[in-house]
Structures are given as structure tokens and as C-alpha cells.
Amino acid sequence: MSPTGMSPPRGTTFGVVDAGFVAAAAIAIAAALMGFYDLHRLAKPLATALVIALAWRRGVAARDPVFARLLVAGLALSLAGDVALMFEGYFIAGLVAFLGAHLCYLAMFKRGVPWLPNRTAAVATLAAAAALYAVLFAGLDAVLRVAVALYAAVIALMTAQAIGRAGVLGAGAGAALGAAVFMVSDSLLAIDRYTHPLPLASLWVLSTYWTAQWLIARFAAPGAAGR
């Protein structure tokens, strides 16, 4: 046990919580594809809740409590977004929840490192976000044009910060990959919703989404506490 009373990080060992998460995610995706919506509404939040449990058990608070709280807060807001997006009429609420999650992750990836230490990554992610926004623009109303622009900028900066952090610390590459996959997942969701429906959209959107969350929860690397 660490001096804080929490278990030390478990590295890359695939454990019971990971297995439960994979099972819940698979059930949620299969239920969505087959139209078993009540089952989907149970399994979807359960999968994200298990990622929260995984993040908590890693014991990142042993090195930086603020980093740990931001990670769990980002996942908790994601869980709120998951629930909102399962019901008609709550898309904006879900968007706001996920925006909050990305802001938590952005602040988390800033801990102990400069802002955007890899400028090439920042330019690349912002360019990708701008390209997606251009594709979506015609299908958005006036309110969503502002909201989606803000959301796209935040997730692009979050991804760039994760990549830069991994370079500075020499750790957390898996979390940086997770942030990039999160951009892919949100892009697929937006294209499916605002340009044209994607075949097997639930499979692609949810599989990339949970891959991203698992990678962030598993491999986000805390730096020196208090910086």
C-alpha cells in the first residue's frame, strides 16, 4: 500500500474490472445493434462506471491527488453524457457533459507540463477538428454551429496536450492514443448524426469511445504532484 492508503498502480495487468468492462461494453453494443434498448440502457452506463472503478483502483492519487480527481471527474461527466445521449431531446445536455469531461482531461494532461509542448500535434489536431467542422457545418443550426465549434476546439486541444505530455514525461503514450481515438469516436458520432447515417454506427462509435476511455483511464501518467 502507498502512504496514502491506496493501492499502487497496477501497470498493464488485465484484471477482473477490465474483463467486466469489456463484457458490459460488448453487451451494450450488441444490444444497440439488435434493438434491445432496455438492455442497452443498463449495460452502457455500467461499462463506463467500470472504467471509473478502474481509474480509481489505479491509485494515481498516490502521486498527484488533483490529477486523480480530474481523471475521475472526466469519467463521471462522460457517464452523465452517456445517459443523456440514450434519450431523445437530451443531445445538448450530453454535449455539455462531454465538453466538461474534455475540459477535465485537458486540465489533467496539463498537470506538471507546459501548455501544448508539441506544437506540431496542436496544429494537426486543430486542423483535423476544423476539417470535420467544415463537413458538419451545413447540417447544424445556429446554436449547434457555436456549440460544435467550441467542442471541436476543446477536444482537439485536449488531444494535443495529451500527446505533448507523453513526449515531455516519456510516459502516457497509451493515454495520448486514447485521446486521439476519442476524437475519432466523436467525429463518427457527429457525421452519423449531422451528415449521413453510418452503417453499424453503434458498433463504430461505441467501440472507439470505450477504447479511448479505457486507454485514458489505464495509461494516463501523473507527473510530479502539485505542479
N, C-alpha and C positions, 0 to 999 in steps of 0.2 A: 504494500500500500504506500502511496505517496504521503508526504507530510500533511496534505490537505484532507486525507482520509478517503481520497478517490483512487480507484484502480489506475495503474499506469496505462498508457496507450497500448493497444493490442496489436499494433502493426498491421499486417495484411492478412492475418489469420481469418479465415472464413468460418464464422461461428453460427450458433443457433439463431441469433437475431437476424443475421444475414439471410439464412435459409428461410426464416419466416417471412421476411420482407419479399424475397423472390417469389415465394408461393402466393402471398397476398397480391403482389403486382400481376402475376400471371393470371390469377383468378379474375382480377378487376378487368384486365384487358380482354380475356376470353368472354367474360360476361357482357362487356360493352359490345363486342363484335356479334354476339349471339342474341342480343336484345334482352338479356336478363338484367334489367336495370336496377331492381331492388338489390340483387346480389352485388352488382357493380357499386352501388352506393354504400354498401358495407365494406367491401374489400378495398376500394380506392383510398378512403381516409386511413384505413388500417395500415396499408402499405407505407404511407408517409409517416404515420405515427411510429412505425417500427424503425424508420430511418432516424427519427428524433431519438428514439431509445438507443440506437447505435451510436449516434453522435454523443449522447450523454455518457454512455459507458466507456467511450474512448478516454475519458478523463483529461481532456485538453485543459480543463480549469486548473490542473496541477501546475501548468506553466504560465497561463495567462487567463484569469477568470473572465476578463472582458471579452476576449476572443471567443471563449466558450459560450458566453451568453449571447453574443451576436450570432454565432452559428445556430444555436438552438432557437433563437428568435426568428431567424430567417426561415428555418424549417417549420416553425409553428405558424408563421404567416403563410407559408406555402400550403400548409394543411387547411388553413382558413380559405385560401384561394381554391384548393381542390373542392371543398364542399360547395362554395359559391358557384363554381362552374358546372356543377352537376344539375343545377336547376335553372329553368328558363327565367329570364329577367334579372339575373344577378351577374351578368358578364362584367359590368363596370366594377361591381364590388370585388369580383375575383381579380380583375386587372389591378385594382388598388392594392389588394392584399399581396399580389406577386410583386408589384412595384416596391412595396415595403420590404419584402423578402430580399430583393436585389439590392436595395439600399443597405440592409443589414450585412449582406455578403460583401458589398463594396467597402463598408467600414471595417469589416473583419479582415479583408485582404490588405487593407491599408496599415494594419497594426504592425509597427516596427519597421516599415519600409517607406520610401518616398512615394509620392503620388506618381503614378504612371511611369515607372522606371524604364519600361521598354516602349519607347515612342513608336517604334515600327508596329508593335502589336496594337497600340491605341489607334493609329491611323487605319490599320487593316480592319479592326472590329467596327470602328465608326463608319468606314466605307461600306462594309457589309450591311450594317444597320440602315444606312442611307439608301442603298440599293433596294433592300426589302421594302422600305417605306415608299419608295417610288413605285414599286409594283402594287402596293396596297392602296395607294393614295385615292384612286378613283372610286374604290369601294367603301370609303369611310365618310361618315357625315362630319359636320364641322367640329363637333365636340371630340369625336374619336380621332380626328386628324391631329389635334393638340395632344390628346392623351397618349396615342400610339407613338407620336414623335418623342415625347418625354420618356416613355417606357423603353423605346428602342435605344435612345441615347444612354439611359442608365444601365441597361443590360450590356451594352457594348463596352462602357467604361468599366463595369464590374469584371467582365471577361478580360479586358486589357490589364486591369490591376492584378487579377489572379495570375496571369501569365508573367507579368513583371515581377510579382512577389516570388514566384517559383524560381526565376532567374537570380534574384538577389540572394535568397536564402539557400538555393541549391536543394530545395525540398518543396513538396507540394505540387509536383507536376501533374499528378492524378487529379487534384482539385482544379487546376487550370484547365485540364482537358474537360472536366465536368462542367465548368463554366462555359466553355465553347460549345459543348453538346447542349447545354441549356439554351443557348442562342438558336441552335438548330431546331430544337423542340418547339420553342416559341414561334419560330418562323413557319414551321409546318402548320401549327395551330392557326396562325394568322392567315396563311394562304388558304387553308381549308375553309376558314370562316368568311373571308372577305374577297377572295378572287374566284376560286372554283373548288368544289369538293374533291378531296383526295381519296383514291381507293384505299380502303382499310386504314382510314385516318386514325382511328383509336389506337391501332397497333403501333403506328409510327410515332405519333405524338406522345403516347404514354410510355412506350419503351425508351425513347430518348429522354423523356422527362425524368423517369426514375433512375435511369443510368446516370444522368447528371447529378441528381440529388445524392445518390449513393457515393459517387466519386468525391463530391464535395465533403460529405459527412465523414468519409473514410480517410481522405488524404489531405484535407486542409491542414497546413503545417503552422502551428503557432510559433511566433518569434519570441523575442525577449519580452517579458511581462512589463506592462506599464509604459511602453514606448508609443 
